[in-house]
Amino acid sequence: MKIRCLLIAALALASTNAVAGQYRTCEIWSGKKNTCSMPYDGQAVILDQGLYKTCEIWAGKKNTCSMPYDGQAVILDQGLYKICEIWAGKKNTCSMPYDGQTVIFDRKIDSSSSRKHCCQ
């Protein structure tokens, strides 16, 4: 019975963690996120429905997006932020890890809803 309870608790924890976040301007050092500012307002190249597009961001939230993007953009590639060539919305080639500022989706994991106790 205790094993069943632990499995149920583990499944509940995995399924109820919500990923929330906002688009922010962040400092990137050697391809890794360092510090981020307040939520972003403006245009940015972001991944939208499987393609990189130029999107309008308002108060850190995606609003509208255009057709697939062509050009260079800083994107997350194999765990590091890099300048990549994007063709028709798809990643082509990437350079070394990026240093500088860029707009990224800054994820925060909210596990407060998963703090329910099982089998007490």
C-alpha distances in whole Angstrom, upper triangle without the diagonal:
4,5,5,6,9,10,11,12,14,15,17,18,20,21,22,25,28,31,34,37,41,44,46,49,47,49,48,49,49,47,44,44,45,46,46,48,47,46,49,52,54,53,51,50,46,44,44,42,43,46,48,50,52,50,51,49,49,48,45,44,45,48,50,50,53,54,52,54,56,57,55,52,50,47,43,44,41,40,43,46,49,52,52,54,53,54,54,50,49,49,52,52,51,53,52,49,51,52,53,52,50,48,45,41,40,36,34,30,29,25,26,24,21,20,18,15,12,9,12
4,5,5,6,9,10,10,12,14,15,16,18,20,21,23,26,29,32,35,39,42,43,46,45,46,45,46,46,44,41,41,42,43,43,45,45,44,47,50,52,51,49,48,45,43,43,41,41,45,46,49,51,49,50,47,47,46,43,42,44,46,49,49,52,53,51,52,55,55,53,50,48,44,41,42,39,38,41,43,47,50,50,52,51,53,52,49,48,47,50,50,49,51,49,47,48,50,50,49,48,46,42,39,37,34,31,28,27,23,23,22,19,18,16,13,10,8,10
4,5,5,6,9,10,10,12,14,15,16,18,20,21,25,28,31,34,38,40,42,45,43,45,43,44,44,42,39,39,40,42,42,44,44,43,46,48,50,50,47,46,43,40,40,39,39,42,44,46,48,47,48,46,46,45,42,41,42,45,47,47,50,50,48,50,52,53,51,48,45,42,39,39,36,35,39,41,44,47,47,49,48,50,50,47,45,44,47,47,46,48,47,44,46,48,49,48,46,44,41,37,36,32,30,27,26,22,23,22,19,18,17,14,11,11,14
4,5,5,6,9,10,11,12,14,15,16,18,20,24,27,30,33,37,40,42,44,43,45,44,45,45,42,40,39,41,42,42,44,44,42,45,47,49,49,46,45,42,39,39,37,37,41,43,45,47,46,47,44,45,43,41,40,41,43,45,45,48,49,47,49,51,52,50,47,45,42,38,39,37,35,39,41,44,47,47,49,48,49,49,45,44,44,46,47,46,48,47,45,46,48,49,48,46,44,40,37,35,32,30,26,25,22,23,21,17,18,16,14,10,10,13
4,5,5,6,9,10,10,12,14,15,16,18,22,25,28,31,35,38,40,43,41,43,42,44,44,41,39,38,39,40,40,42,41,40,43,45,47,47,45,44,41,38,38,37,37,41,42,44,46,44,45,43,43,41,39,38,39,42,44,45,48,48,47,48,51,51,50,47,44,41,38,39,36,35,38,40,44,47,46,49,47,49,49,45,44,44,47,47,46,48,47,44,46,47,48,46,44,42,39,35,34,30,28,24,23,19,20,18,15,14,12,10,7,6,10
4,5,5,6,9,10,10,12,14,15,17,20,23,26,29,33,36,37,40,39,40,39,40,40,38,35,35,36,37,37,39,39,38,41,44,46,45,43,42,39,36,37,35,36,39,40,43,44,43,44,41,42,40,37,36,38,41,43,43,46,47,45,46,49,49,47,44,42,38,35,36,33,32,35,37,41,44,44,46,45,47,47,43,42,41,44,45,43,45,44,41,42,44,45,43,42,40,36,33,31,28,26,22,21,17,18,17,14,14,12,10,8,9,11
4,5,5,6,9,10,11,12,14,16,19,22,25,28,32,35,37,40,38,40,39,40,40,37,35,34,36,37,37,39,39,38,40,43,44,44,41,40,37,34,34,33,33,36,38,40,42,41,42,40,40,39,36,35,36,39,41,41,44,44,42,44,46,47,45,42,40,37,33,34,32,30,34,36,39,42,42,44,43,44,44,41,39,39,42,42,41,43,42,40,41,43,44,43,41,39,35,32,31,27,25,21,21,17,19,17,14,15,14,13,10,11,14
4,5,5,6,9,10,11,12,14,18,21,24,27,31,34,36,39,38,40,39,40,40,38,35,35,36,37,36,38,38,36,39,41,43,43,41,40,36,34,33,32,32,36,38,40,42,40,41,38,39,37,35,34,35,37,39,40,43,43,42,43,46,47,46,42,40,37,34,35,33,31,35,37,40,43,42,44,43,45,44,40,39,39,42,43,42,44,43,41,42,43,44,43,41,38,35,31,30,26,24,21,19,16,17,15,12,13,11,10,8,10,13
4,5,5,6,9,10,11,12,16,19,22,25,29,32,34,37,35,37,37,38,38,36,33,32,34,34,34,36,35,34,37,39,41,41,39,39,35,33,33,32,32,36,37,39,41,39,39,37,37,35,33,32,33,36,38,39,42,43,41,43,45,46,44,41,39,35,32,33,32,30,33,35,38,41,41,44,42,44,43,40,39,39,42,42,41,43,42,39,40,41,42,40,38,36,33,29,28,24,22,18,17,13,14,12,9,10,8,8,6,9,12
4,5,5,6,9,10,11,15,17,20,24,27,30,32,35,33,35,34,35,35,33,30,30,31,32,32,34,34,33,35,38,40,39,37,36,33,30,31,30,30,33,34,36,38,37,38,35,36,34,32,31,32,35,37,37,40,41,39,40,43,43,41,38,36,32,29,30,28,26,30,32,35,38,38,40,39,41,41,37,36,36,38,39,38,39,38,36,37,38,39,38,36,34,30,27,26,22,20,16,16,13,15,13,10,11,11,11,10,12,15
4,5,5,6,8,10,14,16,20,23,26,29,31,34,33,35,34,36,36,33,31,30,32,33,32,34,34,32,34,37,38,38,36,35,31,29,28,27,27,31,33,35,37,35,36,34,34,33,31,29,30,33,35,35,38,38,37,38,41,42,40,37,35,32,29,29,28,26,30,32,35,38,37,39,38,39,39,35,34,34,37,38,37,39,38,36,37,39,39,38,36,33,30,26,25,22,20,16,16,13,15,13,10,12,12,12,11,14,17
4,6,5,6,9,12,15,18,21,25,28,30,33,33,35,34,36,36,34,31,30,32,32,31,33,32,30,33,35,37,37,35,34,31,29,28,27,28,31,33,34,36,34,35,32,33,31,29,28,29,31,34,34,37,38,37,38,41,42,41,37,35,32,29,30,29,27,31,32,35,38,38,40,38,40,39,36,35,35,38,39,38,40,39,37,37,39,39,37,35,33,29,26,24,21,19,15,14,11,12,10,7,9,9,10,10,13,15
4,6,6,6,10,13,16,19,23,26,28,31,30,32,31,33,33,31,28,27,28,28,28,30,29,28,31,33,35,35,33,33,29,27,27,27,27,30,31,33,35,33,33,31,31,29,27,26,27,30,33,33,36,37,36,37,40,40,39,35,33,30,27,28,27,25,28,29,33,36,36,38,37,39,38,35,34,33,37,37,36,38,37,34,34,36,36,34,32,30,27,23,22,18,16,12,11,8,10,9,5,8,9,10,11,14,16
4,6,6,9,11,15,18,22,24,26,29,28,30,29,31,31,28,26,25,27,28,27,29,29,27,29,32,34,33,31,30,26,24,24,24,24,27,28,30,32,31,32,29,30,29,26,25,26,29,31,31,34,35,33,34,37,37,36,33,30,27,24,25,24,22,25,27,30,33,33,35,34,35,35,31,30,30,33,34,33,35,34,31,32,34,34,33,31,28,25,21,20,17,15,12,12,9,12,11,8,11,12,14,14,17,20
4,6,8,11,14,18,21,24,26,29,29,31,31,33,33,30,28,26,29,29,28,30,29,27,29,31,33,32,30,30,26,24,23,22,23,26,28,29,31,29,30,28,29,28,25,23,24,27,29,29,32,33,32,33,36,37,36,33,31,27,25,26,25,24,27,28,31,34,33,35,33,35,34,31,30,30,33,35,34,36,35,33,33,35,35,33,31,28,25,21,21,17,16,12,12,10,12,10,8,12,13,15,15,18,20
4,6,9,12,16,19,22,25,28,28,30,30,32,33,30,27,26,28,27,26,28,27,25,27,29,31,31,30,29,26,24,23,23,24,27,28,30,31,29,29,27,27,25,23,22,23,26,28,29,32,33,32,34,37,38,36,33,31,28,25,27,26,24,27,28,32,34,34,36,34,36,35,32,31,31,35,36,35,37,36,33,34,35,35,33,30,27,24,20,19,16,14,10,9,7,9,6,6,9,10,13,14,18,20
4,7,9,13,17,20,22,25,24,27,26,29,29,27,24,22,24,24,23,24,24,22,24,27,29,29,27,27,23,22,22,22,23,26,26,28,29,27,27,25,25,23,21,20,21,24,27,27,31,32,31,32,35,35,34,30,28,25,22,24,24,21,24,25,28,31,31,33,32,34,33,30,29,29,33,33,32,34,33,30,30,31,31,29,27,24,21,17,16,12,10,7,6,5,8,7,6,10,12,15,16,20,21
4,6,10,13,16,19,22,22,25,25,27,28,26,23,21,23,22,21,22,21,19,21,24,26,26,24,24,20,19,19,19,20,23,24,25,26,23,24,21,21,20,17,16,18,20,23,24,27,29,28,29,32,33,31,28,26,23,21,23,23,21,23,24,27,29,29,31,30,32,31,27,27,27,31,32,30,32,32,29,29,30,29,27,25,22,18,15,14,10,9,6,5,7,9,8,9,12,15,18,19,23,25
4,7,10,13,15,19,19,21,21,24,25,22,20,17,19,19,17,19,18,16,18,21,23,23,21,21,17,16,16,17,18,20,20,22,23,20,21,18,19,17,15,14,15,18,21,21,25,26,25,26,29,29,28,24,22,19,17,20,20,18,20,20,23,25,26,28,26,29,28,24,24,24,28,29,27,29,28,25,25,26,25,23,21,18,15,11,10,7,6,5,6,9,11,12,12,15,18,21,23,26,28
4,7,11,13,16,17,20,20,23,25,22,20,17,19,17,15,16,15,13,15,17,20,20,19,19,16,16,16,17,19,20,20,21,21,18,18,15,16,14,11,11,13,16,19,20,23,25,25,25,28,28,27,23,21,19,18,21,21,19,20,20,23,25,26,28,26,29,28,24,25,25,28,29,27,29,29,25,25,25,24,21,19,16,13,9,8,6,5,6,7,10,12,13,14,17,20,23,25,29,30
4,7,9,13,13,17,17,21,22,20,17,14,16,14,12,13,12,9,12,14,17,17,16,17,14,14,15,17,18,19,18,19,19,16,16,13,13,11,8,9,11,14,17,18,22,24,23,23,26,26,24,20,18,16,16,19,20,18,18,17,21,22,23,26,24,27,26,23,23,23,27,27,25,27,26,23,22,22,21,18,16,13,10,6,5,4,5,8,10,13,15,16,18,20,23,26,28,32,33
4,6,10,11,15,16,20,22,19,17,14,15,14,10,11,9,6,8,11,13,14,13,14,12,13,14,17,18,19,17,17,16,14,13,9,10,8,5,6,9,12,15,16,19,22,21,21,24,24,22,18,17,16,16,19,21,19,19,17,20,21,22,24,23,25,25,21,23,22,26,26,24,26,26,22,21,21,19,16,13,10,8,6,5,7,9,12,13,17,18,19,21,24,26,30,32,36,37
4,7,9,13,14,18,20,17,16,13,14,13,9,10,9,6,6,8,10,11,9,11,9,12,13,16,17,17,15,14,13,11,11,7,9,8,4,6,8,11,14,14,17,20,19,18,21,20,19,15,14,13,14,17,20,18,17,15,17,18,19,21,20,23,22,19,20,20,23,24,22,23,23,20,18,18,16,13,10,6,5,4,6,9,11,15,17,20,22,23,25,27,30,33,35,39,40
4,6,10,12,16,18,16,14,11,12,10,6,6,6,5,5,8,10,11,10,12,12,14,16,20,20,20,17,17,15,13,13,10,10,9,6,9,11,14,17,17,20,22,21,20,22,21,19,15,13,13,14,18,20,18,17,14,17,17,19,22,21,24,25,21,22,22,25,24,22,22,22,19,16,16,13,10,8,5,6,6,6,10,12,16,18,22,23,25,26,28,31,35,37,41,41
4,7,10,13,16,14,13,10,11,9,6,6,7,7,6,9,11,11,10,12,13,16,18,22,22,21,18,17,15,15,14,11,13,12,9,13,14,17,18,18,20,23,22,20,21,20,17,14,12,13,14,18,20,18,16,13,15,16,18,20,20,24,25,21,23,21,24,23,21,20,20,17,14,13,10,6,5,4,6,9,9,13,15,19,21,25,26,28,30,31,35,38,40,44,44
4,6,10,13,11,10,7,7,6,4,6,9,10,10,13,14,15,13,14,14,17,19,23,23,22,19,19,18,17,17,15,16,15,12,15,17,20,21,21,23,25,23,21,23,21,18,14,11,12,13,16,18,16,13,11,13,15,17,20,21,24,26,23,23,21,24,23,19,19,18,15,12,11,8,5,6,6,7,9,8,12,14,18,21,24,26,28,29,30,34,37,39,43,43
4,7,10,10,8,6,5,5,6,9,12,14,13,16,17,17,15,16,17,19,22,26,25,24,21,22,20,20,20,18,20,18,16,19,20,23,25,24,26,27,26,23,24,21,18,15,12,13,14,16,18,16,13,11,13,14,17,21,22,25,27,24,24,22,24,22,19,18,16,13,10,8,6,5,7,9,10,13,12,15,17,20,23,26,28,31,31,33,36,39,41,45,45
4,7,6,5,5,6,8,9,12,15,16,16,19,19,19,16,16,16,18,22,25,23,23,20,21,20,21,22,20,22,21,18,20,21,24,26,24,26,27,25,22,23,20,17,14,10,11,11,13,15,12,9,7,10,12,15,18,20,24,26,23,22,20,21,19,16,14,13,9,7,5,5,6,7,10,10,13,12,15,17,20,24,26,29,31,31,33,36,39,41,44,45
4,5,5,7,7,10,12,15,19,20,19,22,23,22,19,19,20,21,25,28,26,25,23,24,24,24,25,24,26,24,22,24,25,28,29,28,29,30,28,25,25,22,18,16,13,14,13,14,15,13,10,9,10,13,16,20,22,26,28,25,24,21,22,20,16,14,12,8,7,5,7,9,11,14,14,16,15,18,20,22,26,28,31,33,33,34,38,40,42,46,46
4,6,9,10,13,15,18,22,23,22,25,25,24,21,20,20,21,25,28,26,25,22,24,24,26,27,26,28,27,24,26,26,30,31,29,30,30,27,25,24,22,18,16,12,13,12,13,13,11,8,8,9,12,15,18,21,24,27,25,23,20,20,18,14,12,9,5,6,6,9,12,13,16,15,18,17,19,22,24,27,29,32,35,34,36,39,41,43,46,47
4,7,9,12,14,17,20,21,20,23,23,21,18,17,17,18,21,24,22,21,19,21,21,22,24,23,25,25,21,23,23,27,27,26,27,27,24,22,22,19,16,13,10,10,8,9,10,8,5,4,6,10,12,16,18,22,24,21,20,17,18,15,12,10,8,4,5,6,9,11,11,13,12,14,14,16,19,21,25,27,30,32,32,34,37,39,41,44,45
4,6,10,12,15,18,19,19,22,23,22,19,18,17,18,22,24,22,22,20,22,22,23,24,22,24,23,20,22,23,26,27,26,28,28,26,24,24,22,18,16,12,11,9,11,11,8,6,6,9,13,15,19,20,24,26,23,22,19,21,19,15,14,12,8,8,8,10,11,11,13,11,13,12,14,16,18,22,24,27,29,29,30,34,36,38,41,42
4,6,8,12,15,15,16,19,20,20,17,17,16,17,21,23,22,22,20,21,21,21,22,20,21,20,17,19,20,24,25,24,26,27,25,23,24,22,19,16,12,12,10,13,14,10,9,8,11,14,17,20,21,25,26,23,23,20,22,21,17,17,15,11,10,10,10,9,10,11,9,11,9,11,13,16,19,22,24,27,27,28,32,34,36,40,41
4,7,10,14,15,16,20,21,21,19,20,19,21,24,27,26,26,23,24,24,23,24,21,22,21,18,21,22,26,27,27,29,30,28,26,27,25,22,18,15,15,14,16,17,14,12,11,14,17,20,23,24,28,30,27,26,24,26,24,20,19,17,13,12,10,10,10,11,12,12,13,11,13,14,17,20,23,25,28,28,29,33,35,37,41,41
4,7,10,12,14,17,19,20,18,20,19,21,24,27,27,26,24,24,23,22,22,19,20,18,15,19,21,24,26,26,28,30,29,27,28,26,23,19,16,16,16,19,20,17,15,14,17,19,22,25,26,29,31,27,27,25,28,26,23,22,20,16,14,12,11,10,11,12,11,13,10,13,14,17,20,22,24,27,28,29,32,35,37,41,41
4,7,9,10,14,16,17,15,17,17,19,21,24,25,24,22,22,20,19,19,16,16,14,12,15,17,20,23,23,25,28,26,25,26,24,22,18,15,16,16,19,21,18,16,14,17,19,21,24,24,28,29,26,26,24,27,26,23,23,21,18,15,14,12,9,9,9,9,10,8,11,12,16,18,22,23,26,27,28,32,34,37,41,41
4,7,8,11,14,16,15,18,18,20,22,26,26,25,23,22,20,19,18,14,14,12,10,14,17,19,22,23,25,28,27,25,27,25,23,19,17,18,18,22,24,21,19,17,20,21,23,26,26,29,30,27,28,26,29,28,25,25,24,21,18,16,13,10,11,10,11,12,10,13,14,18,20,23,24,27,28,29,33,36,39,42,42
4,6,9,13,15,15,18,18,20,22,25,26,26,23,22,20,18,16,13,12,9,8,12,15,17,20,21,24,27,27,25,28,27,24,21,19,19,20,24,26,23,22,20,22,23,25,28,27,30,30,27,28,28,31,30,28,28,27,24,21,20,17,13,13,11,12,12,11,13,14,18,19,22,23,25,27,28,32,35,38,41,42
4,7,10,13,13,15,15,17,18,21,23,22,20,19,17,15,13,9,8,5,4,8,11,13,16,18,21,24,24,23,25,25,23,19,18,18,19,23,25,22,21,19,21,22,24,26,25,28,28,24,26,26,29,29,27,27,27,24,21,20,18,14,12,10,10,10,9,12,13,17,18,21,22,24,26,28,31,34,37,41,41
4,7,9,9,13,13,16,17,20,22,20,18,16,14,12,10,7,7,6,5,8,10,12,14,15,18,21,21,20,22,21,20,17,16,16,18,22,24,22,21,18,20,20,21,23,22,25,25,22,24,23,26,27,25,25,25,23,20,19,16,12,10,7,9,10,11,14,16,19,21,24,25,27,29,31,34,37,40,43,44
4,7,9,13,13,17,17,21,22,21,18,16,13,11,8,5,5,6,6,8,9,10,12,14,16,20,20,19,22,21,20,18,17,18,20,24,27,25,24,21,22,21,23,24,23,25,24,22,24,24,27,28,26,27,28,25,22,22,18,15,13,10,12,13,14,17,19,22,23,27,28,29,32,34,36,40,42,46,47
4,7,10,12,15,16,19,21,19,16,13,10,8,6,5,7,9,9,10,10,10,11,12,13,17,17,16,18,18,18,15,16,17,20,23,26,25,23,20,21,20,21,21,20,22,22,19,22,22,25,26,24,25,26,24,21,21,18,14,12,10,12,14,16,19,21,24,26,30,31,32,34,36,39,42,45,48,49
4,7,9,13,13,17,18,16,13,10,6,5,5,6,9,12,11,11,9,10,10,9,10,13,14,12,15,15,14,12,13,15,18,21,24,23,22,18,19,17,18,18,16,18,18,16,18,19,22,23,22,23,24,23,20,20,18,14,11,9,12,13,16,19,22,25,27,30,32,33,35,37,40,43,45,49,50
4,6,10,11,15,16,13,10,8,5,6,7,7,11,13,11,11,9,11,11,9,11,13,12,10,13,12,12,9,10,11,14,17,20,20,18,15,15,14,14,15,14,16,16,13,15,16,18,19,18,19,21,19,16,17,15,12,9,7,9,11,14,17,20,23,25,29,31,31,33,35,38,41,43,47,48
4,7,9,13,12,10,6,5,4,6,9,10,14,16,13,13,11,12,12,9,10,11,9,7,10,10,9,7,8,8,12,14,18,18,16,13,13,12,11,12,10,12,12,10,12,12,15,16,15,17,19,18,16,17,16,14,10,8,9,11,14,17,20,23,26,29,31,32,33,36,38,41,43,47,48
4,6,10,10,8,5,6,6,7,10,10,13,15,12,11,9,11,11,9,11,12,10,9,12,12,12,9,9,8,10,13,16,16,15,13,13,13,12,13,11,13,13,10,11,12,15,16,16,18,19,18,16,18,17,15,11,9,8,8,12,14,18,20,22,26,28,28,29,32,35,38,39,43,45
4,7,6,5,4,6,9,9,12,13,16,18,14,13,10,13,12,10,12,12,10,10,13,14,13,11,11,9,10,12,15,15,15,13,14,14,13,14,11,13,12,8,9,10,14,16,16,18,20,19,18,20,20,18,14,12,10,10,13,14,18,19,22,25,27,27,28,31,34,37,38,41,43
4,5,5,6,6,9,8,12,12,15,17,15,12,9,11,10,8,10,10,9,11,14,16,16,14,15,12,14,15,18,18,19,17,18,18,16,16,13,14,13,9,11,13,16,19,19,22,24,22,21,24,23,21,17,14,13,12,15,16,19,20,22,25,27,27,28,31,33,36,37,41,43
4,6,8,9,12,12,15,16,18,20,18,15,12,13,12,10,12,11,10,13,16,18,19,17,18,15,16,17,19,20,21,20,20,20,18,18,15,15,13,10,11,14,17,20,21,24,26,25,24,27,26,24,21,18,16,14,18,18,20,21,23,25,28,27,28,31,33,36,37,40,42
4,7,9,13,13,17,18,21,23,20,17,15,16,15,12,13,12,10,12,14,17,17,15,16,13,13,14,16,17,18,18,18,18,16,16,13,13,11,8,8,10,14,17,18,21,23,22,22,25,25,24,20,18,16,15,18,18,21,22,24,26,29,29,29,32,34,37,37,41,43
4,6,10,11,15,16,20,22,19,17,14,16,14,11,11,9,6,8,11,13,14,13,14,12,13,14,17,18,18,17,17,16,13,13,9,10,8,5,6,9,12,15,16,19,22,21,21,24,24,22,18,17,15,15,19,19,23,24,26,29,32,31,32,35,37,40,41,44,46
4,7,9,13,14,18,20,17,16,13,14,13,10,10,9,6,6,9,10,11,9,11,9,11,13,16,17,17,14,14,13,11,11,7,9,8,4,6,8,11,14,14,17,19,19,18,21,20,18,15,13,13,13,17,18,22,24,26,29,32,32,33,36,38,41,42,45,47
4,6,10,12,16,18,16,15,11,12,10,6,6,6,5,5,8,10,11,10,12,12,14,16,19,20,20,17,17,15,13,13,10,10,9,6,9,11,14,17,17,20,22,21,20,22,21,19,15,13,13,14,18,19,23,25,27,30,33,33,34,37,39,42,43,47,49
4,7,10,13,16,14,13,10,11,9,6,6,7,7,6,10,11,12,10,12,13,16,18,22,22,21,18,17,15,15,14,12,13,12,9,13,14,17,19,18,21,23,22,20,21,20,17,14,12,13,14,18,20,23,26,28,31,33,33,35,38,40,43,45,49,50
4,6,10,13,11,10,7,7,6,4,6,9,10,10,13,14,15,13,14,14,17,19,23,22,22,19,19,18,17,17,15,16,15,12,15,17,20,22,21,23,25,23,21,23,21,18,14,11,12,12,16,18,21,24,25,29,30,31,32,35,38,41,43,46,48
4,7,10,10,9,6,5,5,6,9,12,14,13,16,17,18,15,16,17,19,22,25,25,24,21,22,20,20,21,18,20,18,16,19,20,23,25,24,26,27,26,23,24,21,18,15,12,13,13,16,18,21,24,25,29,30,30,33,35,38,41,43,47,48
4,7,6,5,5,6,8,9,12,15,16,16,19,19,19,16,16,16,18,22,25,23,22,20,21,20,21,22,20,22,21,18,20,21,24,26,24,26,27,25,22,23,20,16,13,10,11,11,13,15,18,21,22,26,27,27,30,32,35,38,40,44,45
4,5,5,6,7,10,12,15,19,20,19,23,23,22,20,20,20,21,25,28,26,25,23,24,24,25,26,24,26,24,22,24,25,28,29,28,29,30,28,25,25,22,18,16,12,13,13,14,16,18,21,22,25,26,27,29,32,34,38,40,44,44
4,6,9,10,13,15,18,22,23,22,25,25,24,21,20,20,22,25,28,26,25,22,25,25,26,27,26,28,27,24,26,27,30,31,29,30,30,28,25,25,22,18,16,13,13,12,13,15,16,19,19,23,24,25,27,29,32,35,38,42,42
4,7,9,13,14,17,20,21,20,23,23,22,18,17,17,18,22,24,22,21,19,21,22,23,25,23,25,25,22,23,24,27,28,26,27,27,24,22,22,19,16,13,10,10,8,9,11,13,16,17,21,22,23,25,27,30,34,36,40,40
4,6,10,12,15,18,19,19,22,23,22,19,18,17,18,22,24,23,22,20,22,23,23,25,22,25,23,20,22,23,26,28,26,28,29,26,24,24,22,18,16,12,11,9,11,12,14,16,17,21,22,22,25,27,29,33,35,39,40
4,6,8,12,15,15,16,19,20,20,17,17,16,17,21,23,22,22,20,21,21,21,22,20,21,20,17,19,20,24,25,24,26,28,25,23,24,22,19,16,12,11,10,13,14,16,18,20,23,24,24,27,29,32,35,37,41,42
4,7,10,14,15,16,20,21,22,19,20,19,21,24,27,26,26,23,24,24,23,24,21,22,20,18,21,22,26,28,27,29,30,28,26,27,25,22,18,15,15,14,16,17,20,22,23,26,27,27,29,32,34,38,39,43,44
4,7,10,12,14,17,19,20,18,20,19,21,24,27,26,26,24,24,23,22,22,19,20,18,15,19,21,24,26,26,28,30,29,27,28,26,23,19,16,16,16,19,20,22,25,26,29,30,30,32,35,37,40,42,46,47
4,7,9,10,14,16,17,15,17,17,19,21,24,25,24,21,22,21,19,19,16,16,14,12,15,17,20,23,23,25,28,26,25,26,24,22,18,15,15,15,19,20,23,25,27,30,32,31,33,36,38,42,43,47,48
4,7,8,11,14,16,15,18,17,20,22,25,26,25,23,22,20,19,18,14,14,12,10,14,17,19,22,23,25,28,27,25,27,25,23,19,17,18,18,22,23,26,28,30,33,35,35,37,40,42,45,46,50,52
4,6,9,13,15,15,18,17,20,21,25,26,25,23,22,20,18,16,13,12,9,8,12,15,17,20,21,24,27,27,25,28,26,24,21,19,19,20,23,25,28,30,32,35,37,37,38,41,43,46,47,51,53
4,7,10,13,12,15,15,17,18,21,23,22,20,19,17,15,13,9,8,5,4,8,11,13,16,18,21,24,24,23,25,24,23,19,18,18,18,22,23,27,29,31,34,36,36,37,40,42,45,46,50,52
4,7,9,9,12,12,16,17,20,21,20,18,16,14,12,10,7,7,6,5,8,10,12,14,15,18,21,21,20,22,21,20,16,16,16,18,21,23,27,29,31,34,37,37,38,41,43,46,47,51,53
4,7,9,13,13,17,17,20,22,21,18,16,13,11,8,5,5,6,6,8,10,10,12,14,16,20,20,19,22,21,20,17,17,18,20,24,26,29,32,34,37,40,40,41,44,46,49,50,54,56
4,7,10,12,15,16,19,21,19,16,13,10,8,6,5,7,9,9,10,10,10,11,12,13,17,18,16,19,18,18,15,16,17,20,23,25,29,31,34,37,40,41,41,44,47,50,51,54,56
4,7,9,13,13,17,18,16,13,10,6,5,5,6,9,12,11,11,9,10,10,9,10,13,14,12,15,15,15,12,14,15,18,21,23,27,29,33,35,38,39,40,42,45,48,49,53,55
4,6,10,11,15,16,13,10,8,5,6,7,7,11,13,11,11,9,11,11,9,11,13,12,11,13,12,12,9,10,11,14,17,19,23,26,29,32,35,35,36,39,42,44,46,50,51
4,7,9,13,12,10,6,5,4,6,9,10,14,16,13,13,11,12,12,9,10,11,9,7,10,10,9,7,8,9,12,14,17,20,23,26,29,32,33,34,36,39,42,43,47,49
4,6,10,10,8,5,6,7,7,10,10,13,15,12,11,9,11,11,9,11,12,10,9,12,12,12,9,9,8,10,13,15,18,21,24,27,30,31,31,33,36,39,40,44,45
4,7,6,5,4,6,9,9,12,12,16,17,14,13,10,13,12,10,12,12,10,10,13,14,13,11,11,9,10,12,13,16,18,22,24,27,28,28,31,34,36,37,41,43
4,5,5,6,6,9,8,11,12,15,17,14,12,9,11,10,8,10,10,9,11,14,16,16,14,15,12,14,15,16,19,21,24,26,30,31,30,33,36,38,39,42,44
4,6,8,9,12,12,15,15,18,20,18,15,12,13,12,10,12,11,10,13,16,18,19,17,18,15,16,17,17,20,21,24,26,29,30,29,32,34,36,37,40,42
4,7,9,13,13,17,17,21,22,19,17,14,16,15,12,13,12,10,12,14,16,17,15,16,13,14,14,14,17,18,21,23,26,28,27,29,32,34,35,38,40
4,6,10,11,15,16,20,22,19,17,14,15,14,11,11,9,6,8,11,13,14,13,14,12,13,14,15,18,19,23,25,28,30,29,32,35,37,38,41,43
4,7,9,13,14,18,20,17,16,13,14,13,9,10,9,6,6,9,10,11,9,11,9,12,13,15,18,20,24,26,29,31,31,33,36,38,40,43,45
4,6,10,12,15,18,16,14,11,12,10,6,6,6,5,5,8,10,12,10,12,12,15,16,18,21,24,27,30,33,34,34,36,40,42,43,47,48
4,7,9,13,16,14,13,10,11,9,6,6,7,7,6,10,11,12,10,12,13,16,18,20,24,26,30,32,35,37,37,39,42,45,46,50,51
4,6,10,13,11,10,7,7,6,4,6,9,10,10,13,14,15,13,14,14,17,19,21,25,27,31,33,36,37,37,40,43,45,46,50,52
4,7,10,10,8,6,5,5,6,9,12,14,13,17,17,18,15,17,17,19,22,24,28,30,33,36,39,40,40,43,45,48,49,52,54
4,7,6,5,5,6,8,9,12,15,16,16,19,19,19,16,16,16,18,21,23,27,29,32,35,38,38,38,41,44,46,47,51,53
4,5,5,7,7,10,12,15,19,20,19,23,23,22,20,20,20,21,25,26,30,32,35,37,40,40,41,44,46,49,49,53,55
4,6,9,10,13,15,19,22,23,22,25,25,24,21,20,20,21,25,26,30,31,34,37,39,39,40,43,45,48,49,52,54
4,7,9,12,14,17,20,20,20,23,23,22,18,17,17,18,21,22,26,28,30,33,36,36,36,39,42,44,45,49,51
4,6,10,12,15,18,19,19,22,23,22,19,18,17,18,21,22,26,27,30,33,36,36,36,39,41,44,44,48,50
4,6,8,12,15,15,16,19,20,20,17,17,16,17,20,22,25,27,30,32,35,36,36,39,41,44,44,48,50
4,7,11,14,15,16,20,21,22,19,20,19,21,24,25,28,30,33,35,39,39,39,42,44,47,47,51,53
4,7,10,12,14,17,19,20,18,20,19,21,24,25,29,30,34,36,39,40,40,42,45,47,48,51,53
4,7,9,10,14,16,17,16,17,17,19,21,23,26,28,32,34,37,38,38,41,43,46,47,50,52
4,7,8,11,14,16,15,18,18,20,22,24,27,29,33,35,38,40,39,42,45,47,48,51,53
4,6,9,13,15,15,18,18,20,21,23,26,28,32,34,37,39,39,41,44,46,47,50,52
4,7,10,13,13,15,15,17,18,20,23,25,29,31,34,36,35,37,41,43,44,47,49
4,7,9,9,12,13,16,17,19,22,25,28,31,34,35,36,37,41,43,45,48,49
4,7,9,13,13,17,17,20,22,25,29,31,34,36,36,38,41,44,46,49,50
4,7,10,12,16,16,19,22,25,28,31,33,35,36,38,41,44,46,49,50
4,7,9,13,13,17,19,23,26,29,31,33,34,36,39,42,44,48,49
4,6,10,11,15,18,21,24,27,30,31,32,34,38,40,43,46,47
4,7,9,12,16,19,22,25,27,28,30,32,35,38,40,44,45
4,6,9,13,16,19,22,24,25,27,29,32,35,37,40,42
4,6,10,12,15,18,21,22,23,25,28,31,33,37,38
4,7,10,13,16,18,20,21,23,26,29,32,35,36
4,7,10,13,15,17,18,20,23,26,28,32,33
4,6,10,12,14,15,17,20,23,25,29,29
4,6,9,11,11,13,16,19,21,25,26
4,6,7,9,10,14,17,19,23,24
4,5,5,7,10,13,16,19,20
4,5,6,9,12,15,19,19
4,6,7,11,13,17,18
4,6,9,11,14,15
4,6,10,13,13
4,7,10,10
4,7,7
4,6
4
